[in-house]
């Protein structure tokens, strides 16, 4: 008997998601809704790529906690945060396990352009971000917004190149909730873009 209840509750939940999603389709139109969900799906994995000379590894558990080891000059780098990319050049990565930095030397960079970990905590992220993207983020790199800071992944620095991959949990939520027609990341209708 309990198996039937579980199945009927699961069916009712799935039906509710379909009904709410259909109401979102009716308001937006199927083509717009589909394009926005496809864009949301591409936002789930954030990548970083660039050039430089060195060797190192940096691990992130959200944008607030991380650790790294190694050294690398970063000549050019592009980092994707959901729908938006940030470019930087002429930086340096230094990692001593619980202390690592990319960017600002002795001064913490803004959190979109690097990190400055002390005892595993990123002091560069000690600002008050907006929940989702806004004009300051999409046009001027003021951010990243809070929803794009729940990223888990790594950056590998090799001789001449570096690359990284992060699972963006905030964008996973944006994709799932977007199925019902909502947009917690406030990025529907915005194309994937790099820094101006």
SULPEQUI-V50465 format. One record per residue. PHI is phi in whole degrees, 0 to 359 (999 if undefined). Layout:
# SULPEQUI-V50465
phi=PHI
phi=PHI
This chain:
# SULPEQUI-V50465
phi=999
phi=292
phi=296
phi=293
phi=296
phi=297
phi=295
phi=290
phi=293
phi=296
phi=295
phi=296
phi=295
phi=298
phi=296
phi=298
phi=298
phi=295
phi=295
phi=295
phi=298
phi=295
phi=293
phi=295
phi=297
phi=295
phi=284
phi=264
phi=97
phi=298
phi=294
phi=294
phi=300
phi=296
phi=297
phi=294
phi=290
phi=296
phi=297
phi=300
phi=295
phi=285
phi=279
phi=293
phi=254
phi=265
phi=241
phi=229
phi=209
phi=177
phi=237
phi=163
phi=236
phi=159
phi=207
phi=181
phi=217
phi=231
phi=247
phi=239
phi=240
phi=73
phi=280
phi=265
phi=228
phi=187
phi=208
phi=210
phi=215
phi=122
phi=214
phi=202
phi=281
phi=245
phi=288
phi=217
phi=206
phi=233
phi=238
phi=265
phi=238
phi=62
phi=275
phi=234
phi=247
phi=238
phi=258
phi=210
phi=208
phi=68
phi=246
phi=218
phi=255
phi=224
phi=226
phi=233
phi=62
phi=277
phi=233
phi=209
phi=213
phi=224
phi=121
phi=281
phi=61
phi=274
phi=249
phi=298
phi=284
phi=289
phi=294
phi=283
phi=251
phi=167
phi=212
phi=211
phi=271
phi=236
phi=53
phi=86
phi=257
phi=274
phi=288
phi=292
phi=268
phi=276
phi=240
phi=250
phi=281
phi=292
phi=297
phi=231
phi=295
phi=218
phi=301
phi=300
phi=281
phi=288
phi=251
phi=228
phi=63
phi=281
phi=166
phi=282
phi=293
phi=304
phi=298
phi=265
phi=265
phi=271
phi=242
phi=237
phi=174
phi=212
phi=235
phi=250
phi=257
phi=241
phi=302
phi=83
phi=219
phi=215
phi=203
phi=210
phi=219
phi=229
phi=275
phi=264
phi=296
phi=299
phi=285
phi=297
phi=298
phi=299
phi=294
phi=294
phi=291
phi=296
phi=300
phi=267
phi=93
phi=261
phi=222
phi=297
phi=275
phi=54
phi=240
phi=299
phi=84
phi=261
phi=286
phi=295
phi=222
phi=261
phi=302
phi=293
